[in-house]
Amino acid sequence: MFDFDRVIKRLGTHATKWDNMARLSGITAADAIPMWVADMDFAAPAGVTAALKEEVERGTHGYYADTGSWAAALAGWMARRHNLRIDPAWVSPTPGIVSGLGLILQAVTEPGDEVVLFPPVYHAFRRIIPANDRRILDVQLVETNGRYAMDLDLLRAKLTPRTKVVFLCSPHNPGGTVWSPAELRALATFCADHDLILVSDEIHCDLVFSGAKHTPTLTAAPEIADRLITCVAATKTFNLAGAHVGACVTSNPALKKKLDARIGACGLSSYNGFGMLATEAAWRTGEAWLDALLPYLEGSRDLFDKRIEAAAPGARSMRLDSTYLAWVDFSGTGLAAADVAARVAERARIYASPGPQFGPGGDTWLRFNFATPRPILNEALARLDDAFQDLRAGK
């Protein structure tokens, strides 16, 4: 019913993942494989294509009006998939999650205020905070039993009077950790005790594998709803990043009023019509597609983990409960990080995301996007096998 093995030519189609690879990585080989930015190489659900086709055939592409059905589609999706009841009136559309984070910072903090991050973590957090003249307060995650954990005692020791906001990545990117309800409640209680706004970026919430279950922060800790903003989108789930549509959700009218004021002040109250139509269609029609995608991704995760650890003795891939972004530590190989990066880029002709861009704790890691058809994934794995062949031979 869904052919995720189909290879779709994307090079030369304005696809950042493919067309910006040479400029950003320096890998100029014609057969280079992009395994960096979180963008899948699969066709979107048929319902999305149908909605966009209808709009194109209508031929009139004026301003988009009335976000009511869009917000209702989001609310319906969250209720069905995550048993989370949200009022569509709580929803503020933004041009993607990252821009939403910047708008939140402008709405609830002042220049010079501190924003807590739990690194290694999504690199765009590290860009958007200083870009808004705010400061990063890093509280490095602790690896325990093969997954990440937050160190709230360390956070407590690092707090200053300028600490105002906590950015949480849930599920975690790049580690793939799905936070437990107890972990979320502990962080929420901490934020309440120290008068902090908690921003929960849950863009990967739909991409959770068997044996794990995403708990929305609002579900885990409803008592802190007045200081919580949840960020969600259809874009990561359904490979619609080009739609540039996200949602910031809060039940606190005062917080929402501040956020909406910033959205209006930045001229962002008029929305990308194609993006709104595509994401609404995804929430309304994409469930069967997602249900088929998840086991495909899970199989690719297992295949990648097995092959990379065999290819480079001493390498280990953190066991992902979520996302399609393998997080691989090469420290056990005995190779310098620069040597590992060179082997992947020059010998394998693969562009992987450098670990250091995710902040403290990422120095010996690389992140690989395995959300690509198996023929491409198998080719990438064969190249990685060749890139570390001498290591296996004991040379």
DAVEN-V730115 format. One record per helix or strand of 2 or more residues. SS is the DSSP state (2 for helix, 1 for strand). FROM is the first residue (numbers start at 1). TO is the last residue. Records with the same first field share a line. If there is no record, write none. Layout:
BEGIN
SS->FROM-TO + FROM-TO
END
This chain:
BEGIN
2->16-19 + 21-25 + 46-58 + 68-82 + 88-90 + 97-108 + 123-131 + 152-158 + 181-193 + 217-220 + 222-227 + 235-238 + 241-243 + 253-265 + 273-285 + 287-311 + 331-333 + 337-347 + 355-358 + 374-387 + 389-392
1->33-35 + 91-94 + 114-117 + 135-138 + 142-144 + 147-149 + 163-169 + 197-201 + 228-232 + 246-249 + 316-317 + 325-329 + 350-354 + 365-369
END
